[in-house]
Amino acid sequence: MNPAARILVVDDDPALRELLSAYLTDTGFVVDLASDGAGMRRAIESTLPDAIVLDLMLPGEDGLMLTRALRARSGAIATIPVLILSARGEEIDRVVGLEVGADDYLAKPFSPRELLARLRALLRRAQTTPVVSHSDESRFGPYRLDLAARRLLKENVEVDISGAEFDLLKVFIERPNRVLSRDVLLDLLKGYACDPFDRTIDIRVVRLRRKIEADPTHPAYIRTVRGEGYLFNPQGTAS
């Protein structure tokens, strides 16, 4: 798990917000707070969180409505893991919450340690689960990745990349705006018996950057997150 993962806590109870903020900050997270749906939207538009802890019973739009609206968005926003909190522990609430797109459900009162364990599990799953695509191609910047033909095109001109580079780019495209460690990338690409000093991923990243970056020494698409791994930014904005 990324030790600097950003968690957005959305709850109308100020005491609970502050309690969760203090606890999660102490355990290594960056925490943003919101008291309602409008605040949640402002926080997401400002900085994309890695996960959302969302109260079910909010004033105005409740947690179910907000989760449904979140899943209706496009891009990375639609895939943010959501953990719903509720003082109501009935099975029907849990079922409805999961059906509208929540990833987990925790009834109040709860132990902060249980919340932490569930958040960590959500973040691990999010790091290794691809964004579901209903198309045979993916686009970023001027590029189009043809998944069926295993080709990369830039403005309809084919880019010469190897099969290994194609596989790495596909892994990145399926997991946008997520920090992926070298070990996770090796696991996702499979077939490599590696030791802790294996540099296969770093070599592939360097070669792929030469193919897709305007300036490989200042990459806009495949960023290095020092001490943690790599992050694919499909918008191609320089860090």
N, C-alpha and C positions, 0 to 999 in steps of 0.2 A: 504494500500500500504506500502511496505517496505520503510521506510524513507531513507535508505542507498542504494536504487536501483541504479544500474550502467547503465548509458546510453552511448552508443557509437555514436558519431556524425561523419558522413562521408560526407564531403563537400569540394570541391576544392577552395572555397572562404575563405581565411584565416580570413577576417574580420567577416564573418558570423559565422565561427567556434568559434572564440574567444567570440563573442557576446552570442552565445548559451551556450558556456561553462560557462561563468560568470553568466548568468541568471539561468541556471539549477543548478549550484553549490550553488548559493544563496538560491534556493528553496529546498535544501536538498539532491540533487542527487550527486553521484560520476560520473564524466564525463571523458570519454576517447575520443581522437580525431584522425581522419584519413582523408587524403586528396584524397585517391583513393582506388581502389579495393585491391591492394596489402597491403596497410596500414590497411584496414579493416580486411583482413585475419590475419595479424600479431596480431592485437589487440584481435581478437576473440580467437586465439590460446593461447594467453598469459593469458587472463582472460575473461571468458564468460560473456557478458553483459546481463542485464535483458531486454533491448530493444535497437533497432537501429534506429536512425534518419538518413535517407539515401537520399542524393541528386540524382535526376533522371539523370541530365546531367553532368556526370563525364567524365574526359578524359579516353580513353581506354574503359574498361568495364563500361557500364552505370548502373544506379540503377536497371533497369529491369533485366539485365543479372546477376547482383550480387544477386538479390533477388531469381531468378530462381535457381542459383547455391546453394544458402543457403538452399532452400527447398529440394534440391536433396541430401543433407547430411543426416546422420543418427544421432539418439540420440537427446540430448537436443539442439544442435546447430540448427537443422532443425526447431525447434519450437520457436526460438527467435522472438518476435513481431517486425515488421518492419513498420515504418512510413516514407513514401516517401515524399520528398519535391521536388517541381518543379515550375520553372518560367512559365511553360506552363500549362494552366488550362483547356485545352480542355477535353471534356468528354471522348474521346477515350483514352487519356493518363491515366485517372483515371481508366477506365475499364480494360485496359491492365495491369496496375499496380496491381490491385486487382486479376486479373486472374492468374498472375504468382506467387501470394502468399503474396503480401503485405497486411498488416492488416488495414492500413489507408493511406490517401493521403491528403496532404495539399499544396495548391497552394501559391507560393510567389507572392507578399509580404504577410506576415502573422503577426498576433500579437503574441508575445512570450507567452501571457496568453492563447491564443487558443492552441498553441503548447503544453503548460504545461497541459491543460485540456485533450487534446487528449492522451498524454503520460500516464497520470494517469488512464484514461479509459482503455488503452491497458494493462497496468500492472495489473489492477483489473481483467480483463478478463483472462489474462494469468495465474493468480494465481489460478483461480477456474475452468479453462478449462482443461480437461485431454488431454494428448498426445494420438492421435488416434492410435490404434493398430489394425492390420489386422490379428492377431494371437490369438489363445485361450490360449497362455501361454506367460509369461514374465520371463526373466532370469536376475539374478544379482549375481556376484561372483559364488559360487558353487550351488546356489539355483535356483529352477525353480518353478514358481507360475502357477499352472494349474487352469485357470480361470473357465473352464467348470465344472471340478470336485471339485473345491474349495479346492484344496490341495496344500501344500507347500512341496517340496521335496529338499533334499540336497544330491547331487550325487545319485539320484534315491532312497533314503531312505526317507520315509515320516516323516515330522516334525510335532509334535503334537501341533497345535495351535487352539485356539478357533475361532468361527465364527466372533466374534468382532475383534480379532487380525487379521484375514484374511482380513476383510473389511478395517481396517486401513492400512495394508500393501499394499493393492490394490490401495488405494488413494495415498499413497506415490509413488508407482511405476509409476502411471499414470502421476505424476507431479514431475519428477526428477529435482534435483538441483534448487528447488524453495523453498523459505522460506514460510511456511504455519503457520499462527497464530493458536492458540487454537480455536478461534471463527470460523475461516474458516474451520478448520477440523471438528468441531462440525456440521457446516452447511452441509458439504459434506457428512458426515456420516448419518445425518438426524435422525429424530425420538427422539431427546433429547430436552426436555424443560429444559434449563439450565440457571443458573444465572452467574454473572461475576466471582464467586468464585468456579465454577464447576471444579473439578480436574479429570473428567473422562478421558480426553485425556492423561493427564500426567501418570495416572495409566496404561492405555493401552500401552503407549510407553515403560514404564518400563518393563512390562510383555513381550512385543514383542522383546525388546532388549535381554532379557534373552534367547530367542529362536534363534536369528539369529546372535548375536554379539559374536565374540571370547572373548572379554572382555567387558561386559556390562557397566563397569565403565568408559571405554574409547571407546565409540561407534564409529565405522567407517562408518556404513551405515546410521543410524538415528542420526543426529547431533542436538544438542541443539544450537540455535542461541539466545544468551542471550537477554532477553527483547522483543523478536520478535516471537519466535515459534520454529519450527522444520524444518530441511532440510534433504531430502533423497538423499544420494550420492551413486548411483548404482555401482560406481567403488570400493567403500569400502576402500578408502584411509583415513587414520587417519588425523584428523584436527590438 
